[in-house]
Amino acid sequence: MNPKKTKATSTQTLSVLNPNAAGLDIGSAEIWAAVPADRDAEPVRQFGTFTPDLYALADWLAACRIETVAMESTGVYWIPVYEILEARGFQVHVVNARHVKNVPGRKTDEKDCQWIQRLHQYGLLSGSFRPDAELCALRAYLRHRADLLEHRAAHIQHMQKALHQMNVQLTQVRSDITGETGLAIIRKIVAGERDPVKLAQLRNPRCQHSQDEIAKALTGNYRPEHVFALKQALALYDAYTEQLSECDGAIARQFSVMRPRHTCTALPPLDVTGKRNSHSKNTPRYDARTLLYRLVGVDLVAITGLNESTVQTLLSETGTDMSKWRTEKHFCSWLRLAPCNDISGGKVLRSRTLKTHNRATQAFRLAAQAASRSSHTAIGAYYRRMRARLGPEKAITATAHKIARIYYYVLKHRVPFQDLGGEEYEQRAREREIENLRKRATRLGMTLVEQPAP
């Protein structure tokens, strides 16, 4: 009887990449911290979340000779811990909670921090991207500004509701009730004016509707309770508008103290002729385009689809150092604008873009929607080609992906953006299609003969 043959097996052990690593499990009321077992007689400790407790945590980590710390991104509780530890010189990694899922049996905070510490010690955790301190401050201002705009928009809807309840059909003669004519009429209504003819005289001469049409629309049933609701909605709208103005001032001051992120000693003059100025009420009240140009040394607003607001958002969310991503493909994958393929058995089961709440991705999608309305640009022509093939939803994603690649290249290499033009793009696309047809005909043993135009 032949003895059983046993297969030679080789065991691979994980090497410790971060020997001086710690793990934190952060909650709203307590923080659990774990360090290597040989650093302290009590390697797992609990700390409070008050600021003195955070300083005590930093002192304990320093006494244990910790150099790098990993923590989950739990709500906003990690932010003060991150800032204090970073100021003390620790290398802090904020880890996506999906990457640190609990295994069976580890259901306590004490076990969670040890699991995070162990994973980080073996280099199995990758930190989330976070810009430098100056850009983080700018990002905080811009995110707060976006919240103010969102809150103000709700009170515009409240004004519209109050007007409809009074059967004042201002929205039918003015597409934007917060414009010059709309606000002037609303303020007069709140002040007590009810004569539709006098209200219609506040009409801007550039309005499409006549004064008689506006007067007819302003003939309403002015009940006191609805006028009161309109008055309060207008007051809240004005309050948020004032807060937006103050926030814009803080953002402009933040731009003024930020160091330039380029090496050019003398920048060429900024060319603003290639793009129309936006008259939206949500645009910054300061010269954002010039400030952005001085910061990065290249005019990113010139890219088709981008404006001052979207470029501010992109820079604050992605930073100015594109070397964080090796190529534009990695950048688009991080934005989740590139398809994610599920492959099994050598076959692609599914190919789709993953969902994300990344604000930079949302900005690129907004830029794609803006570029889709441009008729004389190469990106606009690209969107129309993709829409004919894939439909509008996938065309927006493909166009956002293209704008993101252009943004990456322009910012990384500091080269000015030059639009190809819609006609030139269509001509090159036609030439590529003809060349592909020639290659295909050659593979089939045929010859492609171009028919002369009649």
C-alpha positions as CSV (number, residue, x, y, z in Angstrom):
1,M,0.0,0.0,0.0
2,N,1.5,3.2,-1.1
3,P,1.7,5.9,1.6
4,K,-0.5,9.0,1.0
5,K,1.4,11.8,-0.7
6,T,1.1,15.1,1.0
7,K,1.4,18.3,-0.8
8,A,4.1,20.7,0.3
9,T,2.5,23.7,1.8
10,S,4.1,27.1,2.3
11,T,2.9,29.5,4.9
12,Q,3.2,33.2,4.5
13,T,3.2,35.4,7.5
14,L,2.2,39.1,7.4
15,S,5.1,41.4,8.1
16,V,4.7,44.4,10.4
17,L,4.8,47.5,8.3
18,N,3.8,50.0,11.0
19,P,5.3,48.9,14.4
20,N,4.4,52.1,16.1
21,A,0.7,52.0,15.2
22,A,-2.3,52.7,17.3
23,G,-6.0,52.2,16.6
24,L,-8.9,54.4,17.8
25,D,-12.6,53.6,18.1
26,I,-14.4,57.0,18.4
27,G,-17.9,57.6,19.7
28,S,-19.8,60.6,20.8
29,A,-19.1,60.1,24.5
30,E,-16.0,57.9,24.7
31,I,-12.9,57.0,22.8
32,W,-11.2,53.6,23.0
33,A,-7.5,53.5,22.1
34,A,-5.2,50.5,21.5
35,V,-1.4,50.4,21.2
36,P,1.0,47.5,20.8
37,A,1.0,45.2,23.9
38,D,4.7,45.9,24.7
39,R,4.3,49.7,25.0
40,D,2.2,49.9,28.1
41,A,1.0,47.7,31.0
42,E,-2.5,48.7,29.9
43,P,-2.4,48.7,26.1
44,V,-6.1,49.4,25.7
45,R,-7.5,52.5,27.4
46,Q,-10.7,54.5,27.4
47,F,-10.8,58.3,27.1
48,G,-13.5,60.9,27.2
49,T,-14.3,63.3,24.4
50,F,-13.7,66.6,26.2
51,T,-10.8,68.6,24.9
52,P,-8.6,67.9,28.0
53,D,-9.3,64.2,27.4
54,L,-8.1,64.5,23.8
55,Y,-4.9,66.1,25.0
56,A,-4.5,63.3,27.6
57,L,-4.9,60.8,24.7
58,A,-2.2,62.6,22.7
59,D,0.2,62.5,25.7
60,W,-0.4,58.8,26.2
61,L,0.2,58.0,22.6
62,A,3.4,60.0,22.6
63,A,4.5,58.2,25.8
64,C,3.9,54.9,24.0
65,R,6.2,56.0,21.1
66,I,3.3,55.9,18.6
67,E,3.9,57.5,15.2
68,T,0.8,56.6,13.2
69,V,-2.9,56.4,14.2
70,A,-5.9,54.9,12.4
71,M,-9.5,55.7,13.2
72,E,-12.9,55.3,11.6
73,S,-14.7,58.2,10.0
74,T,-17.7,58.2,12.3
75,G,-19.9,61.2,11.7
76,V,-18.0,64.3,12.7
77,Y,-16.7,63.0,16.0
78,W,-13.3,62.2,14.4
79,I,-12.6,65.7,13.3
80,P,-11.4,67.3,16.6
81,V,-9.4,64.1,17.4
82,Y,-7.8,64.2,14.0
83,E,-6.9,67.9,14.2
84,I,-5.4,67.6,17.7
85,L,-3.4,64.5,16.9
86,E,-2.2,66.0,13.6
87,A,-1.0,69.1,15.4
88,R,1.0,66.9,17.8
89,G,2.9,65.4,14.9
90,F,1.1,62.1,14.5
91,Q,0.5,60.6,11.1
92,V,-3.3,60.2,11.2
93,H,-5.3,57.9,8.9
94,V,-9.0,58.3,8.6
95,V,-10.3,54.9,7.4
96,N,-13.6,54.2,5.6
97,A,-15.8,52.2,7.9
98,R,-16.6,49.8,5.2
99,H,-12.9,48.7,5.2
100,V,-12.9,47.9,8.9
101,K,-16.0,45.7,9.2
102,N,-16.3,43.7,12.4
103,V,-15.6,40.0,12.2
104,P,-17.8,37.6,14.3
105,G,-17.0,37.9,18.0
106,R,-15.7,41.4,17.9
107,K,-18.7,43.5,18.9
108,T,-17.4,45.8,21.6
109,D,-15.6,49.1,21.3
110,E,-12.7,47.6,23.2
111,K,-12.3,44.9,20.6
112,D,-12.9,47.2,17.7
113,C,-9.9,49.5,18.6
114,Q,-7.6,46.5,18.9
115,W,-8.8,45.2,15.5
116,I,-8.1,48.6,13.9
117,Q,-4.7,48.7,15.5
118,R,-3.8,45.2,14.3
119,L,-4.9,45.9,10.7
120,H,-3.0,49.2,10.7
121,Q,0.0,47.5,12.1
122,Y,0.2,45.2,9.2
123,G,-0.5,47.9,6.6
124,L,-3.9,46.6,5.7
125,L,-5.7,50.0,6.0
126,S,-5.5,52.9,3.6
127,G,-6.3,56.3,4.8
128,S,-9.0,58.5,3.1
129,F,-7.8,61.5,1.1
130,R,-7.7,64.7,3.0
131,P,-6.3,68.0,1.7
132,D,-3.8,70.1,3.6
133,A,-4.8,72.4,6.4
134,E,-5.2,75.5,4.3
135,L,-7.5,73.8,1.8
136,C,-9.4,72.1,4.7
137,A,-10.2,75.5,6.1
138,L,-11.3,76.6,2.7
139,R,-13.4,73.5,2.3
140,A,-15.1,74.1,5.6
141,Y,-16.1,77.6,4.5
142,L,-17.4,76.4,1.1
143,R,-19.4,73.6,2.6
144,H,-21.0,76.0,5.0
145,R,-21.7,78.3,2.1
146,A,-23.5,75.5,0.2
147,D,-25.6,74.8,3.3
148,L,-26.6,78.5,3.5
149,L,-27.7,78.3,-0.2
150,E,-29.7,75.2,0.5
151,H,-31.4,76.8,3.5
152,R,-32.1,80.0,1.6
153,A,-33.7,78.0,-1.3
154,A,-36.3,76.6,1.1
155,H,-37.5,80.1,2.0
156,I,-37.9,80.9,-1.7
157,Q,-40.3,78.0,-1.8
158,H,-42.1,79.4,1.2
159,M,-42.5,82.7,-0.5
160,Q,-43.9,81.0,-3.6
161,K,-46.3,79.0,-1.5
162,A,-47.6,82.1,0.3
163,L,-48.1,83.9,-3.1
164,H,-50.0,80.9,-4.5
165,Q,-52.2,80.8,-1.5
166,M,-53.1,84.5,-2.2
167,N,-53.6,83.6,-5.9
168,V,-50.9,86.1,-6.8
169,Q,-49.5,84.4,-9.9
170,L,-46.1,86.1,-9.9
171,T,-44.4,82.9,-10.9
172,Q,-46.2,82.9,-14.2
173,V,-44.9,86.2,-15.3
174,R,-41.5,86.0,-13.6
175,S,-39.4,82.8,-13.8
176,D,-37.4,84.0,-10.8
177,I,-39.2,85.7,-8.0
178,T,-36.0,86.6,-6.3
179,G,-34.8,88.8,-9.2
180,E,-34.9,92.5,-9.3
181,T,-38.6,92.8,-10.3
182,G,-39.8,89.9,-8.2
183,L,-38.2,91.1,-4.9
184,A,-39.3,94.6,-5.5
185,I,-42.9,93.5,-5.9
186,I,-42.8,91.2,-2.8
187,R,-41.3,93.9,-0.6
188,K,-44.1,96.3,-1.7
189,I,-46.7,93.6,-0.9
190,V,-45.2,93.1,2.5
191,A,-45.2,96.8,3.1
192,G,-48.9,97.0,2.5
193,E,-49.4,97.8,-1.2
194,R,-52.3,96.0,-2.8
195,D,-52.9,97.9,-6.0
196,P,-51.8,95.6,-8.9
197,V,-51.2,98.5,-11.3
198,K,-48.8,100.2,-8.9
199,L,-47.1,96.9,-8.2
200,A,-46.7,96.2,-11.9
201,Q,-45.0,99.6,-12.4
202,L,-42.0,98.0,-10.5
203,R,-41.4,95.9,-13.6
204,N,-37.9,96.0,-15.1
205,P,-38.0,97.3,-18.7
206,R,-36.3,94.1,-19.9
207,C,-39.1,91.8,-18.7
208,Q,-40.8,89.9,-21.4
209,H,-44.3,90.2,-20.0
210,S,-46.1,93.6,-20.4
211,Q,-47.2,95.8,-17.5
212,D,-50.8,94.8,-18.0
213,E,-50.1,91.1,-17.9
214,I,-48.1,91.6,-14.7
215,A,-50.9,93.7,-13.1
216,K,-53.4,90.9,-14.0
217,A,-51.2,88.3,-12.3
218,L,-50.8,90.4,-9.2
219,T,-54.5,90.7,-8.6
220,G,-55.0,88.4,-5.7
221,N,-56.8,87.6,-2.5
222,Y,-54.5,89.2,0.1
223,R,-55.5,87.5,3.3
224,P,-53.6,88.6,6.4
225,E,-52.3,85.1,7.4
226,H,-50.8,84.5,4.0
227,V,-49.2,88.0,3.9
228,F,-47.7,87.3,7.4
229,A,-46.2,84.0,6.1
230,L,-44.8,85.9,3.1
231,K,-43.3,88.5,5.4
232,Q,-41.5,86.0,7.5
233,A,-40.2,84.0,4.5
234,L,-38.8,87.2,3.0
235,A,-37.1,88.1,6.3
236,L,-35.5,84.7,6.5
237,Y,-34.4,85.0,2.9
238,D,-32.8,88.3,3.6
239,A,-31.1,86.9,6.7
240,Y,-29.5,84.1,4.8
241,T,-28.5,86.5,2.0
242,E,-26.7,88.6,4.6
243,Q,-25.0,85.5,6.0
244,L,-23.9,84.5,2.5
245,S,-22.3,87.9,2.1
246,E,-20.4,87.5,5.3
247,C,-19.4,84.0,4.4
248,D,-18.1,85.3,1.0
249,G,-16.0,87.8,2.9
250,A,-14.5,85.0,5.0
251,I,-13.7,82.9,1.9
252,A,-12.0,85.9,0.2
253,R,-9.8,86.4,3.3
254,Q,-8.9,82.7,3.4
255,F,-7.8,83.0,-0.3
256,S,-5.7,86.0,0.6
257,V,-3.7,84.1,3.3
258,M,-3.2,80.9,1.2
259,R,0.2,80.4,-0.3
260,P,0.4,80.0,-4.1
261,R,0.6,76.3,-5.3
262,H,2.8,77.0,-8.3
263,T,6.4,77.9,-9.1
264,C,5.8,80.6,-11.7
265,T,7.4,83.8,-10.8
266,A,5.3,86.0,-13.1
267,L,1.9,84.8,-14.3
268,P,0.6,85.9,-17.7
269,P,-2.5,88.1,-17.5
270,L,-5.8,86.3,-17.0
271,D,-7.8,86.0,-20.2
272,V,-11.5,86.3,-19.3
273,T,-12.8,86.8,-22.9
274,G,-13.5,83.1,-23.6
275,K,-16.3,82.7,-21.1
276,R,-19.4,84.8,-20.3
277,N,-19.8,86.0,-16.7
278,S,-22.6,84.2,-14.8
279,H,-25.4,86.4,-13.5
280,S,-26.6,83.8,-11.0
281,K,-27.3,85.1,-7.5
282,N,-25.5,82.1,-6.1
283,T,-22.1,83.1,-7.6
284,P,-19.4,84.4,-5.2
285,R,-19.5,88.2,-4.5
286,Y,-15.7,88.4,-4.9
287,D,-13.4,87.9,-7.9
288,A,-13.1,84.1,-7.4
289,R,-11.6,83.5,-10.9
290,T,-8.7,85.8,-10.3
291,L,-8.1,84.4,-6.8
292,L,-8.2,80.8,-8.1
293,Y,-5.8,81.7,-10.9
294,R,-3.3,83.2,-8.5
295,L,-3.6,80.1,-6.3
296,V,-2.9,77.4,-8.8
297,G,-1.2,79.3,-11.7
298,V,-3.6,78.1,-14.4
299,D,-7.1,79.2,-15.3
300,L,-9.3,76.2,-14.5
301,V,-12.5,78.2,-15.0
302,A,-11.7,78.2,-18.8
303,I,-12.5,74.4,-19.0
304,T,-15.8,73.9,-20.6
305,G,-18.6,73.3,-18.1
306,L,-16.7,74.7,-15.1
307,N,-17.3,78.0,-13.4
308,E,-16.0,79.7,-10.3
309,S,-18.2,77.9,-7.9
310,T,-17.4,74.4,-9.2
311,V,-13.7,75.0,-9.4
312,Q,-13.7,76.2,-5.8
313,T,-15.4,73.0,-4.8
314,L,-13.1,70.9,-6.8
315,L,-9.9,72.4,-5.4
316,S,-11.2,72.3,-1.8
317,E,-12.2,68.6,-2.2
318,T,-9.3,67.2,-4.3
319,G,-6.5,69.6,-3.4
320,T,-4.0,71.1,-5.8
321,D,-1.5,68.3,-5.8
322,M,-2.6,65.8,-8.5
323,S,0.4,63.5,-7.7
324,K,-1.8,61.9,-5.0
325,W,-3.2,59.9,-8.0
326,R,-0.7,58.3,-10.3
327,T,-2.7,58.8,-13.5
328,E,-6.0,60.4,-14.5
329,K,-7.4,56.9,-14.5
330,H,-6.8,56.6,-10.8
331,F,-8.2,60.0,-10.3
332,C,-11.5,59.1,-12.2
333,S,-11.6,55.8,-10.3
334,W,-11.4,57.6,-7.0
335,L,-14.2,59.9,-8.2
336,R,-16.2,56.7,-9.2
337,L,-16.7,58.1,-12.7
338,A,-15.0,55.0,-14.2
339,P,-16.8,51.7,-14.5
340,C,-16.4,49.0,-11.9
341,N,-16.3,45.6,-13.5
342,D,-17.4,42.4,-11.7
343,I,-15.5,39.5,-13.2
344,S,-16.1,35.9,-12.5
345,G,-14.7,33.0,-14.5
346,G,-13.0,35.3,-16.9
347,K,-16.3,37.0,-17.8
348,V,-17.5,40.5,-17.1
349,L,-20.8,40.0,-15.1
350,R,-21.5,43.7,-14.6
351,S,-20.0,46.9,-15.5
352,R,-21.3,50.1,-13.9
353,T,-20.2,53.1,-11.9
354,L,-20.6,52.9,-8.2
355,K,-22.6,55.3,-6.1
356,T,-20.8,58.0,-4.2
357,H,-21.4,61.1,-2.1
358,N,-18.2,62.7,-3.2
359,R,-18.8,66.4,-3.6
360,A,-16.1,66.6,-6.3
361,T,-18.0,64.0,-8.3
362,Q,-21.2,65.9,-8.0
363,A,-19.4,69.1,-9.2
364,F,-18.1,67.2,-12.3
365,R,-21.6,66.0,-13.0
366,L,-22.9,69.5,-12.8
367,A,-20.2,70.6,-15.1
368,A,-21.2,67.9,-17.6
369,Q,-24.8,69.1,-17.5
370,A,-23.6,72.7,-18.2
371,A,-21.4,71.5,-21.0
372,S,-24.3,69.6,-22.6
373,R,-26.0,72.8,-23.4
374,S,-23.0,74.3,-25.2
375,S,-23.3,74.0,-29.0
376,H,-19.9,75.2,-30.2
377,T,-17.5,73.3,-27.9
378,A,-15.8,69.9,-28.3
379,I,-17.2,68.6,-24.9
380,G,-20.7,69.6,-25.9
381,A,-20.3,67.7,-29.2
382,Y,-18.9,64.7,-27.2
383,Y,-22.0,64.7,-25.0
384,R,-24.3,64.6,-28.0
385,R,-22.4,61.7,-29.5
386,M,-22.6,59.8,-26.2
387,R,-26.3,60.6,-25.7
388,A,-27.1,59.2,-29.2
389,R,-25.2,55.9,-28.2
390,L,-25.9,55.5,-24.5
391,G,-28.8,57.8,-23.5
392,P,-28.7,61.0,-21.5
393,E,-28.0,59.5,-18.1
394,K,-24.8,57.6,-19.1
395,A,-23.8,60.5,-21.4
396,I,-23.7,62.8,-18.4
397,T,-21.4,60.3,-16.6
398,A,-19.2,59.9,-19.7
399,T,-18.9,63.7,-20.1
400,A,-18.1,64.2,-16.4
401,H,-15.4,61.5,-16.8
402,K,-13.9,63.5,-19.7
403,I,-14.0,66.8,-17.9
404,A,-12.3,65.2,-14.9
405,R,-9.5,63.9,-17.1
406,I,-9.0,67.3,-18.6
407,Y,-9.1,68.9,-15.1
408,Y,-6.4,66.5,-13.9
409,Y,-4.1,67.1,-16.9
410,V,-4.5,70.9,-16.8
411,L,-3.9,71.1,-13.0
412,K,-1.0,68.6,-12.9
413,H,1.0,70.0,-15.9
414,R,-0.1,73.7,-15.5
415,V,-1.0,74.0,-19.2
416,P,-3.8,76.3,-20.3
417,F,-7.0,74.8,-21.6
418,Q,-7.7,75.2,-25.3
419,D,-11.1,74.2,-26.6
420,L,-11.0,72.2,-29.8
421,G,-14.4,73.4,-31.1
422,G,-17.4,71.5,-32.0
423,E,-16.8,71.3,-35.7
424,E,-13.2,70.3,-35.4
425,Y,-14.2,67.6,-32.9
426,E,-16.8,66.2,-35.3
427,Q,-14.3,66.2,-38.1
428,R,-11.8,64.3,-36.1
429,A,-14.4,61.8,-34.9
430,R,-15.4,61.2,-38.5
431,E,-11.8,60.6,-39.5
432,R,-11.3,58.1,-36.7
433,E,-14.5,56.3,-37.7
434,I,-13.3,56.1,-41.3
435,E,-9.9,54.8,-40.2
436,N,-11.5,52.1,-38.1
437,L,-13.6,51.0,-41.0
438,R,-10.5,50.7,-43.2
439,K,-8.8,48.5,-40.6
440,R,-11.9,46.4,-40.3
441,A,-12.2,46.0,-44.0
442,T,-8.5,45.0,-44.3
443,R,-8.9,42.3,-41.7
444,L,-11.8,40.9,-43.7
445,G,-9.8,41.0,-46.9
446,M,-11.7,43.9,-48.4
447,T,-10.9,47.4,-49.5
448,L,-12.9,50.4,-48.4
449,V,-13.6,52.8,-51.3
450,E,-14.8,56.2,-50.5
451,Q,-17.7,57.3,-52.8
452,P,-17.3,60.8,-54.2
453,A,-19.7,63.4,-53.1
454,P,-22.5,64.0,-55.7
